């Protein structure tokens, strides 16, 4: 039962944090040289697996009605916790595969092994006898089994500890107590097994116990075992006995659905890795391409590296005040705060970037960028999508000329504010593609190379405002001198002329540093100490911080008061930071509202805030609560097109209904359907969102 005042979802959040801490401790112990602790490490890993599966089952059964108090963005927070928990399970499964006792080799048999198989050893005769007695197959099945089975050095007879329902093609459904013959053991934990009816499929090894369920058969097998086989069974008996005890203790509350999703997640991760290897072998992935490092951080770490996280107020060490949000008593505005690093730059173009080969459809070409010190990501991860011409797909362009307001997703004008005191601080640019395999429909994110621009010279001075050509290196930011499609990042022994020709064909990223005007500089000083985002959205971000300061520093009765604050803008705006098309809709609505304001109204701070709140509610609230708006999914053309049409029609309706109410009557239009409003989406919870 969760403690008083703590909801079930918050309790799950704490449990996941605790599991991650235990996993880190376990990984440190495993990396040590003490081989005697391997069995103990494997036991701890299995305990963590069971605990994680139980937590995942409880999480999937949670609903908003279970909370003791309203929770804003409940579905999104629940999804983020599920992603974090699945990430922990994936690491635990990989670690379990490494620590588990090794099974028979899955390599093709050597010449000696073939001779023994042809000669008919005692083991093979025994296996054939057991096979005929247990399964009574026809000749066709025997031939297929002989062709597909991997030779085993021991009679691999196991018993199912609990029920397993196969949810994918190739899985073998088993019941508790079934006797299975293991055909092949693999390091990923999914073993190929055959039941008494002759059906074959893969089963997770944690569901199996060595030995037959029938005592008579087991005694006969033990009598016929060789001394070497008996020793191998004794080596794993203690560990498997511990597994049996743990799993029997947890049997009644062990979630079959959670276990299936656990193994499905692990198998999916392995499939993605294998898919990358297969594509590289096919020539569909140029040399130097790797799985995207920054994309994996966005998926595994949840909101930690998203812009919405950095937009929230940061508490001081005492947690009784704020460390990055202050009010200027003379002006009534947010007090400007200058950080150690504040730069404005433009992504200009990328040249000579290799393209994936046949069999792969590219869904998006983009650059993910962040503050980086050589080892750590120090800011949010911002993404800018690139465009290209079909005649020259190796050249990426940014900030294309479009009718109307340029979407922020395509806008290469960016800014970086970072308060880190590190001499190696710079900007990491990861060029990436999101692809889909034509044959299987698998999606994935690949890094096409990376570039790093240090923001200070050897003397510690800031870089001047000019254009920089950055060489694009292959591999990941943690690899050095990686080839990319025949180009060497290190010096070669070729002649000077050849080196000059190669240098011209080297992949490059062109970035232009520039100086912002006085108004943008002032608005940038209102933002958090660390943030990387689109430069054209600075007015919106600064307005949000101003409203945040009013609500937290002016309107609160006392600084110790932590009650919910009714403010749809504060409660919803951070969600839009991670959905650029909705943020563009708010920007368009605010630009239209500003154009209809008089000069006197623009000079009135209270009037400006009021008009901004109206524009926000009539655009963002209308769209977020529309049942026709599909869920935001990266690089999904159908979803993006449907969202674009809905946003365009909503803005047109808002413009036609412009009036004294700021277009809020659109919300009451009977022709438009709306999702039910939730009080959590209308109130700002300081204790939940503060960093």
Secondary structure, DSSP 8 states (H G I E B T S, - for coil): ---TT--HHHHHHHHHHHHHHHHHHHHHHHTSS-GGGHHHHHHHHHHHHHHHHHHHHHHHH--GGG-SS--TTHHHHHHHHHHHHHHHHHHHHHHHHHHS---S--S---HHHHHHHHHT-HHHHHHHHHHHHHH---HHHHHHHHHH----SS--EEEESS-B---STTB--B-TT-EEEEEE--TTSEEEEE-TTS-EEEEEGGGEEES-SSHHHHHHHHHH--HHHHHHHHHHHHHHHHHHHHHHHTTTT--HHHHHHHHHHHHHHHHHHHHHHHHHHHTSS-TT-EE-HHHHHHHHSGGGGSHHHHHS--B-TTSSSBSS--B-TTTSSB-----SEEEEEEEEEEES-----TTEEEEEEEEEEEEE-SS-B-S--EEEE-EEETTEEEEEE-S---SSS--GGG--EEEEEE----TT-EEEEEEEEEEEETTT--EEEEEEEEEEEESB-TTS-B--SSEEEEE-BSS-TT--S--BTTB-SS--SS-HHHHHHHHHHS-EEEEEEE---HHHHHHHTTS-SSEEEEGGGHHHHHHHHHHHHIIIIISSSSTT----EE-HHHHHHHHHHT-HHHHHHHHHHHHHHHHTS-HHHHH-HHHHHHHHHHHHIIIIIHHHT-TTS----TT-HHHHHHHHHHHHHHHHHHHHT-STTTTGGGGG-TTS------GGGTEE-HHHH--
